[in-house]
Amino acid sequence: MNRIVPLILAVALFMEQMDSTVIATALPTIAEDLGIGPITLKLALTAYMVSLAIFIPVSGWMADRFGAKKVFRLAILVFVVGSIACAVSSSLLQFVVSRFLQGMGGAMMTPVGRLVLLRTTKRSELVSAMALLTIPALVGPLTGPPVGGFITTYFSWHWIFLINVPVGVIGYILSGIFLPEIEAQRPPPLDTPGFILSATAAGGVIFGLSVVSLPALPPAIGIATVAIGIAAGVAYVIHARRTPDPILSLTIFSNRTFRSAITSGTLFRIAGGAIPFLMPLMLQIGFGLSPFQSGMITFVGAIGAITTKFIARRVLAFAGFRTVLITGALVTAVATAANGFFTPETPYAVIFFFLLLAGFARSFFFTSTNALSYSEIEDSQASQATSIASVTQQISLALGVSAAAAILEIQTVFSGSHLALGDFHVAFFAIAALSLTALPPLLALPRNAGASVSGHKAGSRA
């Protein structure tokens, strides 16, 4: 297996993961500097995810039309420019717009990077390639919280976004030298009506759910936006059935393995998207820790995550996708619920243990569900599969942030006071229960699902 290609492609994941963990750690400080509440600032997180959801569907078409390598390198440049814009922002509006620009770059980086990997990797080597792809990406969560917390505490939050600049420049240069040239194809004309409908659906639902609980906006605005998004989604389904070449082909969901992996992964990521939002806030607001102290605690989860990448292939070969995914979901739910019992008096060793366990289990789930999604996909469906997988991932992560923020906002409404430690405990219990909804699609999978990729020979006898 060519190790250089997935490592270079991992630059995109590294920048995205570093960025998301850095901003989560610095969220209370940024909100205070901009003169807004920390829950209100989730609009900046949502803007990034809305941008991803809008532009990811067109990424596959652009990669086919102009060449995956060219689009990937352009995406890195756009993301770097957006990072610089975030660093110089001085108002909420500027910050939100800059995050939206970052999202445009991120919308092309990750799905196109996966597309390059799919088209240059044998199916039998896909688990190893996926694991190798995400090892450098996990360095982002590993270094993001302590580095972001240190910079925010002792310097200025503006500098945390400049971390991506040298990484992006290096990635741009190396991708030009080492990435293979994947020839541009002749895709059908762009499905413009489908693009507009899918963008309205994804953007409307994510943005609407995000602003429903914003103190600065009437809930009616969020509800109306969600309704528009749902209506656009229904219209897109009708449009896709009548169009020969829709921008997102829903026929790919006829593949049971792909359908189950996407459905369970989406439900699981809703819970996963809430954790990076809740944990830094609880440690800083509920425990009274500084951003640096918070970062030095939350980065432990990434240590657990990165260890799975060295054993993922062997574990999947031994147990199979179905068993690993079910176990990962159950362990994650338990570890997430444990966060609801943390107090400032809880020994750090106990907190570290459960964060480590949660990171370990979540990483196994993500690695497994990503590989399973593509295990039975033909090369001709690769661009559609990566686009759909990326869209659903970003929507679920955005829903996670929105759900967590809504729970906290509801708690403060009932209590009539500011955020307290007990509010975060309730949120963690709710998110843990939500993660269990990923189990039903997995239970319906055959034991030998994805065996050609996992190498789980015992499952073939089931």
GIBEL-V285638 format. One record per residue. N is the residue number from 0. PHI is phi in whole degrees, -180 to 180 (999 if undefined). Layout:
((N	PHI) (N	PHI))
This chain:
((0	999) (1	-75) (2	-83) (3	-68) (4	-61) (5	-63) (6	-69) (7	-69) (8	-63) (9	-67) (10	-56) (11	-63) (12	-64) (13	-61) (14	-64) (15	-66) (16	-69) (17	-59) (18	-63) (19	-68) (20	-75) (21	-65) (22	-69) (23	-64) (24	-68) (25	-91) (26	-54) (27	-61) (28	-68) (29	-62) (30	-61) (31	-64) (32	-67) (33	-87) (34	76) (35	-132) (36	-82) (37	-63) (38	-70) (39	-63) (40	-69) (41	-61) (42	-59) (43	-69) (44	-65) (45	-68) (46	-59) (47	-64) (48	-70) (49	-61) (50	-61) (51	-60) (52	-64) (53	-74) (54	-98) (55	-60) (56	-56) (57	-86) (58	-65) (59	-63) (60	-64) (61	-64) (62	-64) (63	-69) (64	-78) (65	-111) (66	103) (67	-62) (68	-65) (69	-64) (70	-66) (71	-62) (72	-68) (73	-64) (74	-62) (75	-61) (76	-63) (77	-62) (78	-64) (79	-65) (80	-62) (81	-63) (82	-64) (83	-64) (84	-63) (85	-62) (86	-64) (87	-101) (88	-70) (89	-129) (90	-148) (91	-62) (92	-62) (93	-61) (94	-66) (95	-65) (96	-63) (97	-65) (98	-66) (99	-64) (100	-64) (101	-57) (102	-62) (103	-61) (104	-69) (105	-64) (106	-63) (107	-94) (108	-65) (109	-69) (110	-64) (111	-69) (112	-62) (113	-65) (114	-63) (115	-60) (116	-65) (117	-63) (118	-85) (119	-122) (120	-128) (121	-70) (122	-60) (123	-67) (124	-108) (125	-68) (126	-62) (127	-64) (128	-65) (129	-64) (130	-65) (131	-66) (132	-61) (133	-95) (134	-62) (135	-64) (136	-64) (137	-77) (138	-67) (139	-60) (140	-62) (141	-69) (142	-95) (143	-59) (144	-59) (145	-68) (146	-68) (147	-63) (148	-65) (149	-65) (150	-65) (151	-66) (152	-74) (153	-108) (154	-129) (155	-146) (156	-62) (157	-58) (158	-75) (159	-67) (160	-82) (161	-82) (162	-61) (163	-71) (164	-62) (165	-63) (166	-65) (167	-64) (168	-63) (169	-62) (170	-63) (171	-63) (172	-68) (173	-66) (174	-66) (175	-68) (176	-88) (177	-106) (178	-69) (179	-69) (180	-80) (181	-103) (182	-60) (183	-65) (184	-106) (185	-114) (186	-70) (187	-61) (188	-55) (189	-60) (190	-79) (191	-61) (192	-59) (193	-65) (194	-63) (195	-65) (196	-67) (197	-67) (198	-66) (199	-66) (200	-65) (201	-66) (202	-64) (203	-66) (204	-67) (205	-65) (206	-66) (207	-61) (208	-64) (209	-71) (210	-89) (211	-56) (212	-100) (213	-73) (214	-63) (215	-81) (216	-124) (217	-65) (218	-57) (219	-61) (220	-65) (221	-65) (222	-63) (223	-64) (224	-66) (225	-62) (226	-61) (227	-63) (228	-63) (229	-64) (230	-62) (231	-66) (232	-63) (233	-63) (234	-63) (235	-68) (236	-59) (237	-63) (238	-62) (239	-65) (240	-72) (241	-100) (242	-104) (243	-61) (244	-132) (245	-69) (246	-64) (247	-126) (248	-82) (249	-80) (250	-66) (251	-65) (252	-75) (253	-70) (254	-77) (255	-63) (256	-65) (257	-62) (258	-62) (259	-67) (260	-65) (261	-69) (262	-64) (263	-67) (264	-63) (265	-64) (266	-64) (267	-67) (268	-73) (269	-61) (270	-68) (271	-64) (272	-71) (273	-80) (274	-62) (275	-62) (276	-82) (277	-77) (278	-62) (279	-61) (280	-65) (281	-65) (282	-67) (283	-89) (284	-87) (285	-80) (286	-99) (287	78) (288	-85) (289	-81) (290	-56) (291	-67) (292	-63) (293	-62) (294	-63) (295	-69) (296	-92) (297	-69) (298	-69) (299	-61) (300	-59) (301	-70) (302	-63) (303	-62) (304	-67) (305	-71) (306	-68) (307	-67) (308	-67) (309	-87) (310	-125) (311	-58) (312	-64) (313	-66) (314	-66) (315	-67) (316	-65) (317	-79) (318	-105) (319	88) (320	-61) (321	-61) (322	-66) (323	-64) (324	-68) (325	-63) (326	-63) (327	-61) (328	-66) (329	-67) (330	-64) (331	-63) (332	-62) (333	-65) (334	-66) (335	-70) (336	-62) (337	-62) (338	-60) (339	-71) (340	-107) (341	-72) (342	-136) (343	-58) (344	-88) (345	-66) (346	-58) (347	-61) (348	-61) (349	-68) (350	-61) (351	-60) (352	-60) (353	-72) (354	-66) (355	-64) (356	-64) (357	-65) (358	-62) (359	-63) (360	-69) (361	-62) (362	-65) (363	-61) (364	-64) (365	-65) (366	-61) (367	-68) (368	-70) (369	-64) (370	-67) (371	-63) (372	-57) (373	-102) (374	-66) (375	-122) (376	-97) (377	-74) (378	-59) (379	-68) (380	-100) (381	-61) (382	-65) (383	-65) (384	-64) (385	-67) (386	-66) (387	-64) (388	-62) (389	-69) (390	-63) (391	-65) (392	-63) (393	-70) (394	-63) (395	-67) (396	-63) (397	-65) (398	-63) (399	-63) (400	-62) (401	-64) (402	-64) (403	-63) (404	-64) (405	-64) (406	-62) (407	-64) (408	-66) (409	-63) (410	-61) (411	-69) (412	-65) (413	-71) (414	-82) (415	71) (416	-139) (417	-73) (418	-56) (419	-130) (420	-58) (421	-62) (422	-63) (423	-70) (424	-61) (425	-61) (426	-62) (427	-65) (428	-63) (429	-66) (430	-67) (431	-62) (432	-64) (433	-64) (434	-64) (435	-72) (436	-68) (437	-76) (438	-72) (439	-54) (440	-62) (441	-74) (442	-65) (443	-82) (444	-74) (445	-69) (446	-66) (447	-99) (448	-59) (449	68) (450	-63) (451	-67) (452	-96) (453	-77) (454	77) (455	-80) (456	-69) (457	-61) (458	-67) (459	-69) (460	-90) (461	-72))
